[in-house]
Amino acid sequence: MCRGHFPASSRADQGVVTLRVVVQPSGSASRVSVERETPADEGFGQAARVCLRSARFTPALGVDGSPTTAAARVTIRFSR
């Protein structure tokens, strides 16, 4: 999903980031926050946020069947 977003300054060869994403009815992410980042301070959290902000999602559907705002947890794994 985030191919091409590996942080260039990272000394680590792998990273895992768990984020909370709020998806709008349009499928765009309005809020992306890092919940967990391993290893810390290697740039993986920021890279994952940038990636998800530019991604398009399938929005959740409300009880009436129309697209609605919803939050989701997403895990991104980075590898060189």
DSSP file (Angstrom, degrees, kcal/mol; ACC not computed):
  #  RESIDUE AA STRUCTURE BP1 BP2  ACC     N-H-->O    O-->H-N    N-H-->O    O-->H-N    TCO  KAPPA ALPHA  PHI   PSI    X-CA   Y-CA   Z-CA
    1    1 A M              0   0    0      0, 0.0    75,-0.0     0, 0.0     0, 0.0   0.000 360.0 360.0 360.0 -40.6    0.0    0.0    0.0
    2    2 A C    >   +     0   0    0     75,-0.2     3,-1.9     2,-0.0     4,-0.1  -0.072 360.0 155.4-110.7  33.8    2.8    2.4    0.9
    3    3 A R  T 3   +     0   0    0      1,-0.3    75,-0.0     2,-0.1     0, 0.0  -0.370  68.5  28.1 -59.4 135.3    5.4    1.3   -1.6
    4    4 A G  T 3  S+     0   0    0     -2,-0.0    -1,-0.3     3,-0.0    -2,-0.0   0.436  98.1  91.9  91.6  -0.4    7.8    4.2   -2.3
    5    5 A H    <   +     0   0    0     -3,-1.9    -2,-0.1     2,-0.1    46,-0.1   0.265  45.6 136.0-109.3  10.8    7.3    5.8    1.1
    6    6 A F        -     0   0    0      1,-0.1     2,-0.3    -4,-0.1    38,-0.1  -0.399  66.8-107.8 -60.0 129.0   10.2    4.1    3.0
    7    7 A P    >   -     0   0    0      0, 0.0     3,-1.4     0, 0.0    -1,-0.1  -0.438  23.0-150.8 -66.1 121.7   11.9    6.9    5.0
    8    8 A A  T 3  S+     0   0    0     -2,-0.3    35,-0.1     1,-0.3    -2,-0.1   0.783  93.1  54.6 -63.2 -29.4   15.3    7.6    3.4
    9    9 A S  T 3  S+     0   0    0     33,-0.1    -1,-0.3    34,-0.0     2,-0.1   0.523  81.7 117.1 -84.9  -4.6   16.9    8.6    6.7
   10   10 A S    <   -     0   0    0     -3,-1.4    32,-0.1     1,-0.1    33,-0.1  -0.404  47.6-165.1 -70.0 136.4   16.0    5.4    8.5
   11   11 A R        +     0   0    0     -2,-0.1     2,-0.2     2,-0.0    -1,-0.1   0.622  69.1  87.1 -88.2 -17.4   18.9    3.2    9.7
   12   12 A A        -     0   0    0      1,-0.1     3,-0.1    30,-0.1    -2,-0.1  -0.516  69.5-147.1 -83.6 151.2   16.5    0.3   10.2
   13   13 A D  S    S+     0   0    0     -2,-0.2    67,-2.2     1,-0.1     2,-0.3   0.607  82.4  30.5 -90.3 -14.6   15.6   -2.2    7.4
   14   14 A Q  E     +A   79   0A   0     65,-0.2     2,-0.3    66,-0.1    65,-0.2  -0.977  61.4 176.9-142.9 154.3   12.0   -2.7    8.6
   15   15 A G  E     -A   78   0A   0     63,-1.9    63,-3.4    -2,-0.3     2,-0.4  -0.988  13.5-154.4-155.1 153.2    9.3   -0.8   10.4
   16   16 A V  E     -AB  77  38A   0     22,-3.0    22,-2.8    -2,-0.3     2,-0.4  -0.999  12.4-174.6-132.4 133.1    5.7   -1.3   11.5
   17   17 A V  E     -AB  76  37A   0     59,-2.6    59,-3.0    -2,-0.4     2,-0.5  -0.994  11.2-159.8-130.6 132.3    3.2    1.5   12.2
   18   18 A T  E     +AB  75  36A   0     18,-2.7    17,-3.0    -2,-0.4    18,-1.9  -0.957  22.8 179.7-109.0 127.3   -0.3    1.3   13.5
   19   19 A L  E     -AB  74  34A   0     55,-3.2    55,-2.5    -2,-0.5     2,-0.5  -0.855  28.7-134.0-126.0 158.1   -2.4    4.3   12.7
   20   20 A R  E     -AB  73  33A   0     13,-2.8    13,-2.4    -2,-0.3     2,-0.4  -0.971  28.6-169.1-110.4 127.0   -6.0    5.5   13.3
   21   21 A V  E     -AB  72  32A   0     51,-3.2    51,-2.5    -2,-0.5     2,-0.6  -0.959  16.7-151.9-122.2 131.2   -7.6    6.9   10.2
   22   22 A V  E     -AB  71  31A   0      9,-2.6     8,-2.8    -2,-0.4     9,-1.0  -0.917  19.2-158.3-100.6 118.3  -10.8    8.9    9.9
   23   23 A V  E     -AB  70  29A   0     47,-3.3    47,-2.1    -2,-0.6     6,-0.2  -0.850   4.9-144.6-102.9 127.9  -12.3    8.2    6.5
   24   24 A Q    >   -     0   0    0      4,-3.0     3,-2.2    -2,-0.5    44,-0.1  -0.360  32.7-100.1 -82.2 165.2  -14.8   10.7    5.0
   25   25 A P  T 3  S+     0   0    0      0, 0.0    -1,-0.1     0, 0.0    43,-0.1   0.767 123.7  61.2 -56.9 -25.2  -17.8    9.7    2.8
   26   26 A S  T 3  S-     0   0    0      2,-0.1     3,-0.1    32,-0.1    43,-0.0   0.631 119.3-110.8 -75.7 -13.7  -15.7   10.8   -0.2
   27   27 A G  S <  S+     0   0    0     -3,-2.2    30,-3.0     1,-0.4     2,-0.2   0.416  77.8 126.6  95.7  -0.2  -13.1    8.1    0.6
   28   28 A S  B     -C   56   0B   0     28,-0.2    -4,-3.0     1,-0.0     2,-0.6  -0.602  64.7-115.6 -89.9 154.0  -10.4   10.6    1.7
   29   29 A A  E     +B   23   0A   0     26,-0.5    -6,-0.2    24,-0.3     3,-0.1  -0.781  29.6 178.8 -88.3 122.1   -8.6   10.4    5.0
   30   30 A S  E    S+     0   0A   0     -8,-2.8     2,-0.4    -2,-0.6    -1,-0.2   0.768  71.9  23.0 -94.3 -28.6   -9.4   13.5    7.1
   31   31 A R  E     +B   22   0A   0     -9,-1.0    -9,-2.6     2,-0.0     2,-0.4  -0.996  60.4 179.0-139.7 133.4   -7.3   12.6   10.1
   32   32 A V  E     +B   21   0A   0     -2,-0.4     2,-0.4   -11,-0.2   -11,-0.2  -0.968  10.3 175.8-134.0 116.9   -4.4   10.2   10.4
   33   33 A S  E     -B   20   0A   0    -13,-2.4   -13,-2.8    -2,-0.4     2,-0.5  -0.964  29.6-122.5-126.3 142.4   -2.7    9.7   13.8
   34   34 A V  E     +B   19   0A   0     -2,-0.4   -15,-0.3   -15,-0.2     3,-0.1  -0.685  26.7 174.8 -82.7 124.3    0.1    7.4   14.7
   35   35 A E  E    S+     0   0A   0    -17,-3.0     2,-0.3    -2,-0.5   -16,-0.2   0.790  71.8   2.6 -93.7 -37.3   -0.8    5.0   17.6
   36   36 A R  E     -B   18   0A   0    -18,-1.9   -18,-2.7     2,-0.0     2,-0.4  -0.989  59.5-173.0-153.6 141.6    2.4    2.9   17.6
   37   37 A E  E     -B   17   0A   0     -2,-0.3   -20,-0.2   -20,-0.2     4,-0.0  -0.980  17.6-139.6-141.5 123.9    5.7    3.0   15.6
   38   38 A T  E    S+B   16   0A   0    -22,-2.8   -22,-3.0    -2,-0.4     2,-0.1  -0.993  89.5  24.6-133.0 125.9    8.5    0.4   15.7
   39   39 A P  S >  S-     0   0    0      0, 0.0     3,-0.7     0, 0.0     5,-0.4   0.629  98.9-134.2 -74.2 154.4   11.3    1.3   15.7
   40   40 A A  T 3  S+     0   0    0      1,-0.2    -2,-0.1    -2,-0.1    -4,-0.0  -0.348  78.4  18.5 -73.6 154.0   10.7    4.7   17.1
   41   41 A D  T 3  S+     0   0    0      1,-0.1    -1,-0.2    -2,-0.1    -3,-0.0   0.762  89.0 108.2  61.0  30.7   12.3    7.9   15.7
   42   42 A E  S <  S-     0   0    0     -3,-0.7    -1,-0.1   -32,-0.1    -2,-0.1   0.366  92.8-106.1-113.3   0.7   13.2    6.3   12.4
   43   43 A G  S  > S+     0   0    0     -4,-0.1     4,-2.1   -34,-0.1     5,-0.2   0.457  85.3 120.6  92.8   1.0   10.6    8.2   10.3
   44   44 A F  H  > S+     0   0    0     -5,-0.4     4,-2.4     2,-0.2     5,-0.2   0.885  72.7  53.5 -68.3 -37.3    8.2    5.4    9.7
   45   45 A G  H  > S+     0   0    0      2,-0.2     4,-2.2     1,-0.2    -1,-0.2   0.941 111.7  44.2 -61.6 -48.0    5.2    7.1   11.4
   46   46 A Q  H  > S+     0   0    0      1,-0.2     4,-2.4     2,-0.2     5,-0.2   0.902 112.9  52.0 -64.2 -41.4    5.5   10.2    9.3
   47   47 A A  H  X S+     0   0    0     -4,-2.1     4,-2.2     1,-0.2    -1,-0.2   0.903 110.6  48.4 -62.1 -40.9    6.0    8.2    6.1
   48   48 A A  H  X S+     0   0    0     -4,-2.4     4,-2.6     2,-0.2     5,-0.2   0.890 110.1  51.8 -67.0 -39.5    2.9    6.2    6.9
   49   49 A R  H  X S+     0   0    0     -4,-2.2     4,-2.2     2,-0.2    -2,-0.2   0.931 110.8  47.6 -62.1 -45.6    0.9    9.3    7.6
   50   50 A V  H  X S+     0   0    0     -4,-2.4     4,-1.1     1,-0.2    -2,-0.2   0.925 112.6  50.3 -61.3 -44.7    1.9   10.9    4.3
   51   51 A C  H >X S+     0   0    0     -4,-2.2     3,-0.7     1,-0.2     4,-0.5   0.944 113.0  43.9 -58.9 -50.6    1.0    7.7    2.5
   52   52 A L  H >< S+     0   0    0     -4,-2.6     3,-0.6     1,-0.2   -23,-0.3   0.809 105.7  61.8 -70.6 -29.1   -2.4    7.3    4.0
   53   53 A R  H 3< S+     0   0    0     -4,-2.2   -24,-0.3     1,-0.2    -1,-0.2   0.818 109.6  42.4 -64.4 -28.2   -3.3   11.0    3.5
   54   54 A S  H << S+     0   0    0     -4,-1.1    -1,-0.2    -3,-0.7    -2,-0.2   0.507  98.6  99.0 -94.6  -4.9   -2.9   10.5   -0.2
   55   55 A A    <<  -     0   0    0     -3,-0.6   -26,-0.5    -4,-0.5     2,-0.4  -0.395  65.8-136.0 -81.4 158.3   -4.8    7.2   -0.3
   56   56 A R  B     -C   28   0B   0    -28,-0.1     2,-0.3    -2,-0.1   -28,-0.2  -0.953  22.4-166.5-113.9 136.4   -8.4    6.6   -1.3
   57   57 A F        -     0   0    0    -30,-3.0   -33,-0.0    -2,-0.4     0, 0.0  -0.775  29.4-109.7-117.7 160.2  -10.6    4.3    0.8
   58   58 A T        -     0   0    0     -2,-0.3   -31,-0.1     1,-0.0   -32,-0.1  -0.841  47.4-128.1 -85.3 118.4  -13.9    2.7    0.4
   59   59 A P        -     0   0    0      0, 0.0    10,-0.1     0, 0.0   -35,-0.1  -0.247  18.9-104.6 -70.6 156.4  -16.1    4.6    2.9
   60   60 A A  E     -D   68   0C   0      8,-0.7     8,-2.5   -37,-0.2     2,-0.4  -0.356  34.2-124.3 -69.5 158.3  -18.3    2.9    5.5
   61   61 A L  E     -D   67   0C   0      6,-0.2     5,-0.1    -2,-0.1    -1,-0.1  -0.909  17.3-136.8-110.0 136.1  -22.0    2.8    4.8
   62   62 A G    >   -     0   0    0      4,-3.2     3,-2.1    -2,-0.4     6,-0.0  -0.139  40.4 -86.5 -76.9 180.0  -24.6    4.2    7.3
   63   63 A V  T 3  S+     0   0    0      1,-0.3    -1,-0.1     2,-0.1    -2,-0.0   0.758 130.5  54.6 -62.6 -24.9  -27.8    2.4    8.2
   64   64 A D  T 3  S-     0   0    0      2,-0.2    -1,-0.3     3,-0.0    -2,-0.0   0.425 120.1-109.4 -88.8   1.9  -29.5    4.0    5.3
   65   65 A G  S <  S+     0   0    0     -3,-2.1    -2,-0.1     1,-0.3     3,-0.1   0.444  78.7 123.8  88.6  -0.4  -26.9    2.6    2.9
   66   66 A S  S    S-     0   0    0      1,-0.1    -4,-3.2    -5,-0.1    -1,-0.3  -0.658  72.3 -89.6 -94.7 152.8  -25.2    6.0    2.1
   67   67 A P  E     -D   61   0C   0      0, 0.0     2,-0.3     0, 0.0    -6,-0.2  -0.261  52.2-179.9 -58.3 142.2  -21.5    6.7    2.7
   68   68 A T  E     -D   60   0C   0     -8,-2.5    -8,-0.7   -44,-0.1     2,-0.2  -0.927  33.7 -89.1-141.2 163.7  -20.6    8.0    6.1
   69   69 A T        +     0   0    0     -2,-0.3     2,-0.3   -10,-0.1   -45,-0.2  -0.553  52.6 163.6 -73.7 136.8  -17.6    9.1    8.2
   70   70 A A  E     -A   23   0A   0    -47,-2.1   -47,-3.3    -2,-0.2     2,-0.3  -0.990  31.6-127.0-152.8 155.5  -15.9    6.3   10.1
   71   71 A A  E     +A   22   0A   0     -2,-0.3     2,-0.3   -49,-0.2   -49,-0.2  -0.790  26.3 179.9-104.3 149.4  -12.6    5.6   11.9
   72   72 A A  E     -A   21   0A   0    -51,-2.5   -51,-3.2    -2,-0.3     2,-0.5  -0.981  26.4-126.2-144.5 154.6  -10.4    2.6   11.2
   73   73 A R  E     -A   20   0A   0     -2,-0.3     2,-0.4   -53,-0.2   -53,-0.2  -0.893  29.5-171.9-101.6 133.0   -7.1    1.2   12.5
   74   74 A V  E     -A   19   0A   0    -55,-2.5   -55,-3.2    -2,-0.5     2,-0.5  -0.985  12.3-155.2-129.2 135.6   -4.5    0.5    9.8
   75   75 A T  E     -A   18   0A   0     -2,-0.4     2,-0.4   -57,-0.2   -57,-0.2  -0.956  10.1-166.8-112.1 127.6   -1.2   -1.3   10.2
   76   76 A I  E     -A   17   0A   0    -59,-3.0   -59,-2.6    -2,-0.5     2,-0.5  -0.947   3.8-159.2-114.6 131.2    1.6   -0.5    7.6
   77   77 A R  E     -A   16   0A   0     -2,-0.4     2,-0.4   -61,-0.2   -61,-0.2  -0.950   7.5-162.2-111.8 126.7    4.7   -2.7    7.4
   78   78 A F  E     +A   15   0A   0    -63,-3.4   -63,-1.9    -2,-0.5     2,-0.3  -0.845  13.1 170.6-106.8 143.3    7.8   -1.2    5.7
   79   79 A S  E      A   14   0A   0     -2,-0.4   -65,-0.2   -65,-0.2   -73,-0.1  -0.977 360.0 360.0-151.2 138.9   10.7   -3.2    4.4
   80   80 A R              0   0    0    -67,-2.2   -66,-0.1    -2,-0.3   -67,-0.0   0.491 360.0 360.0 -73.5 360.0   13.7   -2.3    2.3
